[in-house]
Amino acid sequence: MLNTLEVVTTVVVGVLVGVEFAVAFVMNPILNALPDDSTQLGHAHGGRMLGAVMPFWYIGSLILAAVWAVAGWQNDGSGLVVIAAGLLILSVVMSVLLLVPINNRNKSWTAENRPADWKQQLNRWLRFHYVRVAILIAAFALLVIALV
């Protein structure tokens, strides 16, 4: 049972990392290469779509890691799982405090009501997102190391 939990947790966090990596290094450059109206509308749609699922994915990943840390406390690598869970907590806190407020504003913008500094706000979101991706990659790497 613990083996299944370890694999499921690693896969769930790994796919989360892949999606967030793709947002940072594939989708955002594509959207930012479009004309302004399309750029902003694409970011708003992405914010609505991913904003609906990511809270569950982040919290679910954190819960899985926490359960693994508790269930496998006596096993080698449990310290790595605890650190990974701490990094996942940091990613959730960072999301709630820094990224979600910008995303909540962005997802309601249209060409008619967006603020003059909308590009600066999206760039600030992206800078925070790069840091969050690095934190998620570190958490995932620790889970992989703990798994093997």
C-alpha positions as a Python dict, from the first residue, in 0.01 Angstrom:
ca = {
    (1, 'M'): (0, 0, 0),
    (2, 'L'): (282, 241, 86),
    (3, 'N'): (449, 164, -248),
    (4, 'T'): (130, 258, -431),
    (5, 'L'): (105, 582, -234),
    (6, 'E'): (467, 667, -315),
    (7, 'V'): (420, 607, -687),
    (8, 'V'): (85, 789, -706),
    (9, 'T'): (225, 1088, -517),
    (10, 'T'): (532, 1105, -738),
    (11, 'V'): (324, 1082, -1056),
    (12, 'V'): (69, 1342, -941),
    (13, 'V'): (341, 1589, -840),
    (14, 'G'): (539, 1510, -1156),
    (15, 'V'): (245, 1587, -1383),
    (16, 'L'): (180, 1908, -1184),
    (17, 'V'): (542, 2008, -1244),
    (18, 'G'): (505, 1930, -1614),
    (19, 'V'): (193, 2142, -1651),
    (20, 'E'): (339, 2437, -1460),
    (21, 'F'): (667, 2407, -1654),
    (22, 'A'): (472, 2408, -1981),
    (23, 'V'): (276, 2715, -1871),
    (24, 'A'): (600, 2901, -1793),
    (25, 'F'): (815, 2796, -2086),
    (26, 'V'): (570, 2700, -2363),
    (27, 'M'): (226, 2861, -2322),
    (28, 'N'): (330, 3202, -2191),
    (29, 'P'): (586, 3262, -2469),
    (30, 'I'): (324, 3157, -2726),
    (31, 'L'): (58, 3385, -2577),
    (32, 'N'): (301, 3674, -2537),
    (33, 'A'): (392, 3653, -2909),
    (34, 'L'): (31, 3724, -3009),
    (35, 'P'): (-116, 4072, -3061),
    (36, 'D'): (-205, 4248, -2734),
    (37, 'D'): (-577, 4172, -2737),
    (38, 'S'): (-514, 3803, -2809),
    (39, 'T'): (-233, 3789, -2553),
    (40, 'Q'): (-451, 3929, -2278),
    (41, 'L'): (-757, 3721, -2372),
    (42, 'G'): (-546, 3404, -2387),
    (43, 'H'): (-398, 3472, -2044),
    (44, 'A'): (-745, 3544, -1904),
    (45, 'H'): (-885, 3219, -2047),
    (46, 'G'): (-588, 3021, -1918),
    (47, 'G'): (-631, 3182, -1578),
    (48, 'R'): (-996, 3080, -1564),
    (49, 'M'): (-933, 2727, -1688),
    (50, 'L'): (-626, 2641, -1480),
    (51, 'G'): (-747, 2851, -1187),
    (52, 'A'): (-1043, 2615, -1155),
    (53, 'V'): (-836, 2295, -1128),
    (54, 'M'): (-503, 2396, -978),
    (55, 'P'): (-621, 2451, -618),
    (56, 'F'): (-734, 2088, -602),
    (57, 'W'): (-416, 1966, -768),
    (58, 'Y'): (-186, 2162, -536),
    (59, 'I'): (-374, 2067, -219),
    (60, 'G'): (-409, 1706, -338),
    (61, 'S'): (-35, 1686, -403),
    (62, 'L'): (37, 1827, -59),
    (63, 'I'): (-202, 1583, 110),
    (64, 'L'): (-49, 1287, -74),
    (65, 'A'): (302, 1394, 27),
    (66, 'A'): (196, 1447, 388),
    (67, 'V'): (30, 1104, 404),
    (68, 'W'): (343, 949, 253),
    (69, 'A'): (561, 1128, 510),
    (70, 'V'): (349, 998, 797),
    (71, 'A'): (296, 645, 662),
    (72, 'G'): (659, 600, 568),
    (73, 'W'): (814, 778, 864),
    (74, 'Q'): (1029, 479, 959),
    (75, 'N'): (1162, 428, 603),
    (76, 'D'): (1476, 565, 446),
    (77, 'G'): (1405, 885, 260),
    (78, 'S'): (1126, 1000, 488),
    (79, 'G'): (1316, 1319, 563),
    (80, 'L'): (1323, 1397, 192),
    (81, 'V'): (947, 1348, 174),
    (82, 'V'): (898, 1586, 467),
    (83, 'I'): (1114, 1848, 294),
    (84, 'A'): (922, 1795, -31),
    (85, 'A'): (594, 1842, 158),
    (86, 'G'): (737, 2162, 308),
    (87, 'L'): (821, 2285, -41),
    (88, 'L'): (467, 2201, -154),
    (89, 'I'): (334, 2403, 141),
    (90, 'L'): (556, 2691, 31),
    (91, 'S'): (419, 2665, -324),
    (92, 'V'): (61, 2677, -195),
    (93, 'V'): (130, 2976, 31),
    (94, 'M'): (315, 3152, -248),
    (95, 'S'): (27, 3083, -485),
    (96, 'V'): (-238, 3216, -247),
    (97, 'L'): (-45, 3527, -146),
    (98, 'L'): (129, 3625, -471),
    (99, 'L'): (-7, 3454, -781),
    (100, 'V'): (-379, 3405, -720),
    (101, 'P'): (-452, 3776, -660),
    (102, 'I'): (-297, 3867, -995),
    (103, 'N'): (-471, 3576, -1167),
    (104, 'N'): (-807, 3671, -1017),
    (105, 'R'): (-776, 4019, -1160),
    (106, 'N'): (-646, 3895, -1495),
    (107, 'K'): (-918, 3639, -1559),
    (108, 'S'): (-1187, 3908, -1554),
    (109, 'W'): (-1009, 4150, -1786),
    (110, 'T'): (-1123, 4220, -2139),
    (111, 'A'): (-980, 4453, -2402),
    (112, 'E'): (-1227, 4715, -2279),
    (113, 'N'): (-1163, 4699, -1903),
    (114, 'R'): (-802, 4591, -1857),
    (115, 'P'): (-582, 4833, -1664),
    (116, 'A'): (-301, 5027, -1829),
    (117, 'D'): (-40, 4820, -1641),
    (118, 'W'): (-183, 4478, -1739),
    (119, 'K'): (142, 4369, -1905),
    (120, 'Q'): (344, 4459, -1597),
    (121, 'Q'): (101, 4262, -1378),
    (122, 'L'): (128, 3957, -1604),
    (123, 'N'): (508, 3987, -1604),
    (124, 'R'): (505, 4001, -1223),
    (125, 'W'): (286, 3689, -1219),
    (126, 'L'): (531, 3515, -1452),
    (127, 'R'): (833, 3602, -1235),
    (128, 'F'): (657, 3457, -929),
    (129, 'H'): (555, 3158, -1139),
    (130, 'Y'): (920, 3088, -1235),
    (131, 'V'): (1009, 3073, -866),
    (132, 'R'): (711, 2847, -797),
    (133, 'V'): (814, 2614, -1080),
    (134, 'A'): (1165, 2590, -932),
    (135, 'I'): (1016, 2504, -592),
    (136, 'L'): (791, 2239, -749),
    (137, 'I'): (1082, 2087, -940),
    (138, 'A'): (1280, 2064, -618),
    (139, 'A'): (988, 1897, -439),
    (140, 'F'): (945, 1652, -724),
    (141, 'A'): (1315, 1570, -732),
    (142, 'L'): (1311, 1499, -358),
    (143, 'L'): (1012, 1269, -398),
    (144, 'V'): (1184, 1082, -682),
    (145, 'I'): (1500, 1040, -474),
    (146, 'A'): (1294, 921, -176),
    (147, 'L'): (1111, 677, -402),
    (148, 'V'): (1426, 515, -533),
}
